[in-house]
Amino acid sequence: MTQAGGPARLFRNDTPKQGRWLIVRAVDPRLNRDAIGAVVSVHVGDRTLRRTVIAAYSYASSSQPIAHFGLGDNGHIDEITVRWPDGMAERFDGVPVDSAVELLRGTGRTIAALEPGQ
């Protein structure tokens, strides 16, 4: 970590690993790029977790354009829905927990365009 006018610092996370996780990279192969602005929804039991794919989280910085989900103790993902930046949506099934996956537009099941926030 750095700060203006201060020293650089390095932090180490000594927290024990716990809980399940999922990392999603949404890609539109027609445009040959990450789907910046896509909304990824992970359906786990009666919960829906949403993340928007963005490439920056802070001033003058850049981040990986991924959606990272903490799933708690859930060992199964029911489905993932991606609402692409143009409003069209697809469902993806069979995605395992504790994995990093790349979801390509056009390879899931197309569903009707979703309203923002869905």
N, C-alpha and C positions, 0 to 999 in steps of 0.2 A: 504494500500500500504506500502511496506517496501523498504528500500534501504540499501545498504552496508554502515555500519558506521553511519547510521542516524536513527531517530525515526520512529516508525510505525505511519501511518496516516490513518484516516478513512474519506472518502468523501461521501457526500450525494447528490443525484441528485434531484434537486427541479424543473426540467424542466417539464412543463405540458405535459401530454400524448397527442400525436397526431399521425395520420397516422395509417395505417394498417400494419400487420406483419404476419410472418409465421416462425415456427421453425420445421425443419425436422430432424428426426433421421433415417438414412438408416441402415437396419440390414439385414445380410445374415443368415437366420435360418439354412442353411446347415452347416455353420461354427460356429454357435452359438455365433456370435460376431457382433459388429458394423462394417460397411463396410468402414474402414479407406482407403482413397484414392478414394472413389466414388465421382463423380462429379454430383451435384444436380442442375438442371436447372429449374427455375420457369418461365413459359410463362404467361405474363400478358399483354394483348393487343398486341401492336407492340414491346414490350420490352421483353428481355430474361435476367434474372438475374442468375448468376452462382456462386456456392460456392463449394469448395472441402472439403470433410469431413476429418478433421485432428484432432489430439488429443493434439497438443501443438502449441502455438503461440509465445512462448518466451523462452529464455534461462532458463534451469533448472526448467521448469514448465510443468503443464499438464492442459488441458481444456476439457470440455465436447465435445465428438465427434458429434457435431450437426452442421447443416447449418442454420443460422439465416438470414432472409430476411426482409428488410424494404420495404413495398409495396406502400408507399405514400398514395394517396387517392383511390387506386384501391380496389374495393369491390368484385372482382371476379378473381379467378385464372383459366386460360384457361386449363392448364395442367402442370404437373411436369414430367420431364424426369430425370431418374437416370441412369448414365453410371457407371456400377459396375467396380471394379478394374480390372476384366478380360476382359473388353471391351464390354461386352454384355450390352444391354440397355432395359429399360422398361418405359412405360408411365403410369402415374397415373392420373385419372380424379376425379372430385367431391371432391376435397380437399377444405375445407372452409378457409377463411382468419381469422386472429386473433386466430390461434390455433397452438398447438404443436402436430405434427403427427409422427407416426412411420410407415415408408414404408418398408414392408417386401419383399425381393427378391422373385419373383415367384408369386406374387399376383396382379401385374399390367399386362398391355398388352405388351408382348415381341415385340421389334422392332429390326431391323438389328443392328449389331455392329456399333458403331459410331466411327468416327475418333477422335483423341484427340482434345479437344477444342470445340466439339459440344455438 
